[in-house]
Structure formats: structure tokens, C-alpha cells
Amino acid sequence: MPGWRDGVKRVSVDARLYDLDPLAYRFVAGFAADNALRVVWLD
């Protein structure tokens, strides 16, 4: 889900995606890594 947090653009991905569709989760994680995007895990 696109949005803003603390004045910074972000995309939120629910961790449940891993359980629902591991391939989609790996794609998102790989995209972030390939593009040197910062990943922050939220509680």
C-alpha cells in the first residue's frame, strides 16, 4: 500500500504475504534489494 510516513514516501507490504504467496513476497523483497531500497520491519 503506497503512502507517507514521517514525511517519506513508502510502500507497505503486510508480512502475511509470505504465507499467502511466497513467490510474490520474494519478488517484492528482491525488488527492494535490487533497487537499494531501505526495508523497515514494523511491529
MOSUL-V173378 format. One record per pair of residues at least 4 apart in sequence whose C-alpha atoms are under 8 Angstrom apart, sorted by the first residue. I is the first residue (numbers start at 1). J is the second residue. If there is no record, write none. Layout:
((I/J) (I/J))
This chain:
((1/11) (1/12) (1/13) (2/9) (2/10) (2/11) (2/12) (3/9) (3/10) (3/11) (3/12) (4/8) (4/9) (4/10) (5/9) (5/10) (13/17) (15/19) (16/20) (17/21) (17/22) (17/24) (17/25) (18/22) (18/23) (18/24) (18/25) (18/26) (21/25) (22/26) (23/27) (24/28) (25/29) (26/30) (27/31) (28/32) (29/33) (30/34) (31/35) (32/36) (32/37) (32/38) (32/39) (33/37))
